Amino acid sequence: MKISQPEDSFHLENASTNPPINDLSSCGDEEWLSRSSQDPQNWPRWKKDAQILMVAFHSMMGTFMAAGIIPAYDAFAEEYGITVQAASYLTSFQILLLGLSPLIWNPLTAVYGRYNVILLSVLGSMACNIGGARCTSYGAQMATRVLTAFLISPPIGNGSGVITQLCEPEKRAQKLGWWTLMTTIGTPAGPFFMGFVVKHIGVQWIFWIFAIINFCQFLLYLAIGDETIYNPDNERERVGIWGKMIPRKITSRSLSLGDFVAPFEMIKYPRVLIAACAHAVTFCYGNIALIVEMPIVFGEKFNFDAQQIGLQFIAIIIGCVLGEQVSGPMSDWFLRHLHQKRGHSCPADRLWLSYIAFATIIAGLLTWGFELQHAKTWNVTPCVGAAIASFGNQMQTTILTTFAVESKKERAAEVGIFVNICRQIYGFLGPFYFPDMFTAVGLGGAAGVMVAIISASALLPIIAVQSLATRTDIHRKL
């Protein structure tokens, strides 16, 4: 018996109800009557925030490790006897796997829980990174990178479910912002830090450092991590750290083929679909394009080494951090303000702030492209443009992701996976045509092309979905 059950609540009835398997990884805004210490709703605030931060950092490690090898492209090309373009595929295929792998992990977490899957994730990733440090061929290195991306990816897909379950509705954008920021910032932070590693202690230490981080994650999960999916009908007392590590089913349901394709059902919901596609297009050009082209452009134009190239990513990191300070808290404040002013608010109201994001992305990309094209010697202006674009990119990431999640809160984990699939698949395609585009039309022309695509494929659809969603929500309230 529950105290309350809002229409968007996450709930498990009794054993005979047998809810859909993916519902176990969704969440909502209700209260439980249970007094069990295993119920996440009864955890102290510090423990809830700790789980959210660990999930956010885990998500960051996926993009951090994929992009962290960027400063080593030249070294890989020389060591393996390949081109720099071929070396870049070591990152491209990781991007693809980070998008597709959650399709497998999400059903598994719904049956066996998130905690055991996460332990397997960091231990498996650590083993693959140790293998990466020992690789002597391109094929072997590709295998370790693909396996690493597959194993490290679970929180990239189900992070939205964890966060929506553990935080209050009025702080949802802020906490989702932690997750999106860490996931986004991993992309520039990887090459920034690993540029120093490549220059001073060697390429192999990239992988040793990755492995050490994975081991530290494992210890942290053992110390304060816990299962964030609660099923009162299948509760079992766990004794100590080792008790938590024992794999067990958390539901009587068995896996089926439909569970693995369930996130694609989000295509039926226009709000989720449009938000996901708009985010994918904008993220590709406002983040991935800058990061992938940075080593090539600055290396060829200014003869920068790995460390000097890595330093350019500071601009992107600063832009992401500042963008999140505005997007998450401001988005939550904006909705509270509207609710107090007119007595109600709806998820589509968040999209008003996305227009600031689109404006800064467009301004930043144009500044980056044209200033870098005309630069004869290095100057800070292109980096300022990259920072402005990154500021807007982080804003749109948090705002559009939060809007998508709130549009289908009862299936938050599946929404997160769908958004991630769209972002990673579209981002995976970029590095295959970026070099040709920049060569054919120049940096400035390419920036103009990217801005045009963002305006037509992201900005205009968001304007349309906000208009329709706002009218629909107001009509329902009336």
Disulfide bonds with the S-S distance in Angstrom:
none
